[in-house]
Amino acid sequence: MVALAALTATVLAFPRAVPNGIGHLGSLVETFLPWLALIVPVLLGLAWWRRSAVSALAALLPTATWLSQFGGHVLPARTSRIIWSRCSTTPVRRTPTRSALRAS
């Protein structure tokens, strides 16, 4: 299971290393690259079933690799801001401001 986790992390990190020869396997791997994260719950389930801490830690390797590749698309950006607009049923009086500007 550790080897499968390492292989998955390697394919996630270096998808261009998969040859594009027979059956365009490299192109197919790049197409389904985000879906390789579905192997992580399987790896964690097998690690739990075998009660292997090493396998559970090894399953975190493809998780970290996947998050470094696609985490920015899934997790919200840190620079996002919420823009509030003033919605009111009463109109805003601008005349005191205009008169104050004209007086100065």
C-alpha angles and dihedrals in degrees: 000000000000089000091051090050091049091048092050092049090048093051090047093050097041110026092157089065090073107093118242095213120106113033093352090273094167092055091046092051091050090050094053096035096116090051092060087085088077088076090066097073088047091052091047091049092051091047090052091047092051091038090229118157091189091057091047090052090046089054088060090064095070088040092057091044092050092048091050090052102039107010093099090060094049104036120064117259118255093225096057115123132194113232115211121200125197110247114180136153093218117076119242114247110230099170097092089053093049093049092047090052093047092050093055 
